[in-house]
Amino acid sequence: MHLFISDLHLSADRPEANERFIGFIEGKARGAEALYVLGDLFESWIGDDDIVERFNAVVAAFFAALARSGTPLYVMHGNRDFLIGERFCRETGAKLLQDPTVADIGGVPTLLMHGDTLCTDDVDYQAWRVQTRNPAAQSKFLSKPLAERRAMTAMIREKSKEVIAGKPAEIMDVNAVAVRDAFRKHGVTRMIHGHTHRPGRHELEVDGRRCERFVLPDWYGRGGYLEIGSGKPRLVAFTA
């Protein structure tokens, strides 16, 4: 069974999500064929040198234990934790996936994405994404002391909340043309992504091919995961 999660947004001040994470890693994820984290594992990630911070170290330790138990672990960048790098992977046993990635999941070529690149109607966000993925800008940020990076990130998050509150909800969802273009470009009939916090399964037809798109649940609310085993893919919500 392959398991998929995203948008956990883990942080020290969200104990309920943290407890669900620990229960999931020590329970359902043990013995899985693979666990895929499709972005935004953390509320924020300011660089791999912050892995020594107590909360981050605890999360990393649970991942490392899962990897040692024999469950392959794959992690993809989200819009909150795109600075996860080699040290995080080395200390957790995770493999970093490019966004997008086509993986063979139970014999089905499957397009894995965080999902933010599909939200093309949010022009301001897409411009910010390009800026923050610039290697020079990342190097400049990572050269600053941890305390300064934390303060900068907190300020950016507060400003982001104000900006999001003023945006129409529809522009923060995926663009239908972008979704169809992604199916065409990668030649697949199944897609899995997160980011939009609108979990569900969507059927569509692309150039005569029946396609399906799974959107993973965020963990701000109940949270959940997608499991793909011998039967049909199943979106599972955690019990209250």
Buried (B, 14 or more C-beta within 10 A) or exposed (E): BBBBBBBBBBBEEBEEBBEBBEEBBEEBBBEBBBBBBBBBBBBBBBBBEBBEBEBBEBBBEBBBBBBEBEBBBBBBBBBBBBBBBEBBBEBBBBBBBEBBBBBEBBEEEBBBBBBBBBBBBBEEBBEBBEEBEEEEEBEEBBEBEBEEBBEEBEEEEEEBEEEEEEEEEEBBBBBEEEBBBBBEEBEBBBBBBBBBBBBEEBEBEBEEEEBBBBBBBBBBBBBBBBBBEEEEBEBEEBEE
